[in-house]
């Protein structure tokens, strides 16, 4: 579920009330007191759209680099809970198979070389995990915390981790709405180009999914004998069908 980033006065009051209640009933076996409280929002989900250009560049980076690689993205808010990644830019970096390091001086020089419009829209950092899973590492978590400390009240920032199978982990800090979205709270979609809606609608009319129907009827002894005798020769994968006539058995059509 989406979570708050900053505690509101209402949340502070609730936490204090819960903690006071805990103190009234706590029994400590080792002289230590541990307390935690989770805050969640319900019925809220974010959408991240990638333009065709941003998606093509992301896939190109994932397929062409055998090592990790990182990039920034220009992002605009396109709805109350919707963000569009418009373009992708690779910044100066040194990489290994599993790490990305940045020379701060070179990075700053690159960042300030961008024109004002692009600079103001850099609101996304992505990187690859190559052939590994996309769960964030401890280094990723520290980097996110550093970025969070720099965000102002009206800002947002998106983090993504991709791998070569195109699995993606997404985290969004939406400061202006005080919401943290992560993974299942986020739907990542490709921004459909003109004409693609019609193409997909037509394709869906032509593509049907066949549902396998399991036949629980036990085959006759003769059918089973024929299966045992002729399996290697014919190779029909129908354990309930007559091997010499795989579409009919006992006067009934086989189901598969």
C-alpha positions as CSV (number, residue, x, y, z in Angstrom):
1,X,0.0,0.0,0.0
2,X,1.1,3.6,-0.5
3,X,2.7,5.2,2.5
4,X,3.2,8.7,3.8
5,X,6.6,10.3,3.6
6,X,6.2,13.0,6.3
7,X,4.3,12.5,9.5
8,X,1.2,14.8,9.7
9,X,0.0,16.2,13.1
10,X,-2.8,13.6,13.0
11,X,-0.3,10.8,12.6
12,X,1.9,12.1,15.4
13,X,-1.1,12.2,17.7
14,X,-2.0,8.7,16.8
15,X,1.5,7.4,17.3
16,X,1.7,9.1,20.7
17,X,-1.6,7.6,21.8
18,X,-0.5,4.1,20.7
19,X,2.9,4.5,22.4
20,X,1.3,5.6,25.6
21,X,-1.0,2.6,25.6
22,X,2.0,0.4,25.0
23,X,3.8,1.9,28.0
24,X,0.8,1.1,30.3
25,X,0.9,-2.6,29.5
26,X,4.5,-3.4,28.5
27,X,6.5,-6.1,30.2
28,X,10.2,-6.2,29.4
29,X,12.1,-9.5,29.7
30,X,15.5,-7.9,28.8
31,X,15.1,-4.3,29.9
32,X,14.6,-3.1,26.3
33,X,11.6,-1.4,24.7
34,X,11.0,-1.6,21.0
35,X,8.2,0.2,19.3
36,X,7.1,0.5,15.7
37,X,4.0,1.8,13.9
38,X,3.1,1.5,10.2
39,X,1.1,4.2,8.3
40,X,-0.6,3.3,5.0
41,X,-3.0,4.9,2.6
42,X,-5.7,2.9,1.0
43,X,-7.2,2.9,-2.5
44,X,-4.4,4.9,-4.1
45,X,-2.3,3.9,-7.0
46,X,0.2,5.7,-9.3
47,X,0.7,5.3,-13.0
48,X,4.1,5.8,-14.7
49,X,3.9,6.2,-18.5
50,X,7.0,6.0,-20.8
51,X,6.9,7.7,-24.1
52,X,8.0,5.5,-27.0
53,X,11.3,7.4,-27.2
54,X,12.0,6.9,-23.5
55,X,11.1,3.2,-23.7
56,X,13.2,2.6,-26.8
57,X,16.3,4.1,-25.1
58,X,15.7,2.2,-21.9
59,X,15.5,-1.1,-23.7
60,X,18.6,-0.2,-25.8
61,X,20.6,0.4,-22.7
62,X,19.5,-2.8,-21.1
63,X,20.3,-4.9,-24.2
64,X,23.6,-3.2,-25.2
65,X,25.4,-3.0,-21.9
66,X,26.7,-6.2,-20.3
67,X,27.4,-4.2,-17.1
68,X,25.2,-2.0,-15.0
69,X,24.3,1.3,-16.5
70,X,22.4,4.3,-15.0
71,X,20.4,7.1,-16.5
72,X,18.3,10.1,-15.7
73,X,14.8,10.9,-17.1
74,X,12.8,14.0,-17.7
75,X,9.4,13.6,-16.1
76,X,6.2,15.6,-16.1
77,X,3.1,15.2,-13.9
78,X,0.3,14.2,-16.3
79,X,-2.4,13.5,-13.8
80,X,-3.1,13.6,-10.0
81,X,-1.4,10.2,-9.6
82,X,0.2,9.9,-13.1
83,X,3.7,10.7,-14.3
84,X,5.1,10.6,-17.8
85,X,8.8,9.8,-18.4
86,X,9.4,11.9,-21.6
87,X,13.1,11.1,-22.4
88,X,16.2,9.4,-21.0
89,X,19.8,10.7,-20.7
90,X,23.0,8.8,-19.7
91,X,25.3,10.8,-17.4
92,X,29.1,10.3,-16.8
93,X,29.7,7.2,-14.8
94,X,32.1,4.3,-14.1
95,X,30.5,0.8,-14.0
96,X,31.2,-2.8,-13.2
97,X,29.0,-5.8,-13.6
98,X,27.1,-4.9,-10.5
99,X,27.9,-1.3,-9.5
100,X,27.6,2.3,-10.8
101,X,29.9,5.1,-9.5
102,X,29.9,8.7,-10.4
103,X,32.6,11.3,-10.3
104,X,30.9,14.2,-8.7
105,X,32.8,16.8,-10.5
106,X,32.1,15.3,-14.0
107,X,28.5,14.6,-13.0
108,X,27.9,18.3,-11.9
109,X,29.6,19.5,-15.1
110,X,27.2,17.4,-17.2
111,X,24.2,18.3,-15.2
112,X,24.7,22.0,-15.5
113,X,25.4,21.7,-19.3
114,X,21.7,20.8,-19.8
115,X,19.4,23.5,-21.0
116,X,17.0,25.0,-18.3
117,X,13.9,23.1,-19.6
118,X,15.6,19.7,-19.5
119,X,17.4,20.5,-16.2
120,X,14.1,21.4,-14.5
121,X,12.5,18.1,-15.5
122,X,15.2,15.7,-14.3
123,X,13.0,13.9,-11.9
124,X,14.0,10.3,-12.4
125,X,17.0,8.0,-11.9
126,X,17.1,4.5,-13.4
127,X,19.7,1.8,-13.5
128,X,20.0,-1.8,-14.5
129,X,20.6,-4.9,-12.5
130,X,21.6,-6.8,-15.7
131,X,20.8,-10.5,-15.1
132,X,19.8,-10.1,-11.4
133,X,16.5,-9.4,-9.7
134,X,15.3,-5.8,-9.5
135,X,15.0,-5.5,-5.7
136,X,16.9,-2.5,-4.4
137,X,20.3,-3.1,-2.7
138,X,21.4,-1.4,0.5
139,X,23.4,1.0,-1.7
140,X,20.2,1.8,-3.7
141,X,18.4,2.5,-0.4
142,X,21.1,4.9,0.8
143,X,21.1,6.8,-2.5
144,X,17.3,7.2,-2.3
145,X,17.5,8.5,1.2
146,X,20.1,11.1,0.0
147,X,17.8,12.2,-2.8
148,X,14.8,12.4,-0.5
149,X,16.7,14.7,1.9
150,X,17.1,17.2,-1.1
151,X,13.5,17.2,-2.2
152,X,11.3,20.2,-1.5
153,X,7.6,20.1,-0.5
154,X,6.3,20.6,-4.1
155,X,8.6,18.1,-5.8
156,X,8.4,14.4,-6.8
157,X,11.1,11.9,-7.8
158,X,11.0,8.5,-9.5
159,X,13.5,5.6,-9.1
160,X,13.5,2.6,-11.4
161,X,15.6,-0.6,-11.5
162,X,15.3,-2.7,-14.7
163,X,16.9,-6.0,-15.8
164,X,17.4,-7.7,-19.2
165,X,14.1,-9.6,-18.8
166,X,12.4,-6.2,-18.6
167,X,11.3,-6.7,-15.0
168,X,11.1,-3.3,-13.3
169,X,11.0,-2.1,-9.7
170,X,9.6,1.4,-9.3
171,X,9.5,3.8,-6.3
172,X,8.0,7.3,-6.3
173,X,8.4,10.0,-3.7
174,X,5.5,12.4,-4.3
175,X,6.3,15.2,-1.8
176,X,3.4,17.5,-2.8
177,X,0.9,14.7,-1.9
178,X,3.0,13.2,0.9
179,X,2.8,9.7,-0.7
180,X,5.4,7.0,-1.2
181,X,4.5,4.5,-4.0
182,X,6.4,1.3,-4.5
183,X,6.2,-1.7,-6.8
184,X,2.6,-3.0,-6.5
185,X,1.4,0.6,-5.9
186,X,2.6,1.6,-9.3
187,X,1.5,0.6,-12.8
188,X,4.2,1.1,-15.5
189,X,2.8,1.5,-19.0
190,X,4.0,2.4,-22.5
191,X,2.4,5.6,-23.8
192,X,0.5,4.4,-26.8
193,X,1.3,6.0,-30.2
194,X,-1.4,7.3,-32.6
195,X,-3.0,4.3,-34.3
196,X,-1.8,1.8,-31.8
197,X,-5.1,1.6,-30.0
198,X,-6.9,0.6,-33.1
199,X,-4.2,-2.0,-34.0
200,X,-4.4,-3.6,-30.5
201,X,-8.2,-3.6,-30.5
202,X,-8.3,-5.4,-33.9
203,X,-5.6,-7.8,-32.7
204,X,-7.5,-8.7,-29.6
205,X,-10.5,-9.6,-31.7
206,X,-8.4,-12.1,-33.7
207,X,-6.5,-13.7,-30.8
208,X,-8.4,-16.2,-28.6
209,X,-7.1,-18.1,-25.7
210,X,-7.9,-21.8,-25.7
211,X,-8.8,-23.2,-22.3
212,X,-7.7,-26.7,-21.7
213,X,-10.6,-29.0,-20.7
214,X,-9.6,-32.0,-18.6
215,X,-11.3,-35.3,-19.6
216,X,-11.8,-37.4,-16.5
217,X,-13.3,-40.4,-18.4
218,X,-11.0,-43.4,-18.1
219,X,-9.9,-44.8,-21.5
220,X,-11.0,-48.3,-22.4
221,X,-8.6,-51.2,-22.0
222,X,-8.2,-51.4,-25.8
223,X,-7.3,-47.7,-26.0
224,X,-4.8,-48.0,-23.3
225,X,-3.2,-51.0,-24.9
226,X,-2.9,-49.1,-28.2
227,X,-1.3,-46.1,-26.4
228,X,1.2,-48.4,-24.7
229,X,2.1,-50.1,-28.0
230,X,2.2,-47.1,-30.3
231,X,3.3,-44.2,-28.1
232,X,6.9,-44.0,-29.4
233,X,5.9,-44.4,-33.0
234,X,3.1,-41.7,-33.1
235,X,3.9,-39.5,-30.1
236,X,0.4,-38.2,-29.6
237,X,0.1,-36.4,-26.3
238,X,-3.5,-37.5,-25.6
239,X,-3.6,-40.0,-22.9
240,X,-7.4,-40.3,-23.3
241,X,-7.5,-40.7,-27.1
242,X,-7.3,-43.7,-29.4
243,X,-3.8,-43.5,-30.8
244,X,-4.9,-44.6,-34.2
245,X,-7.7,-42.1,-34.4
246,X,-6.6,-39.3,-32.0
247,X,-9.7,-37.1,-32.5
248,X,-12.3,-39.7,-31.6
249,X,-12.6,-42.4,-29.0
250,X,-15.7,-44.3,-28.1
251,X,-17.7,-42.2,-30.5
252,X,-16.9,-39.0,-28.7
253,X,-14.5,-36.2,-29.7
254,X,-11.3,-35.9,-27.7
255,X,-10.9,-32.8,-25.6
256,X,-7.5,-31.1,-25.5
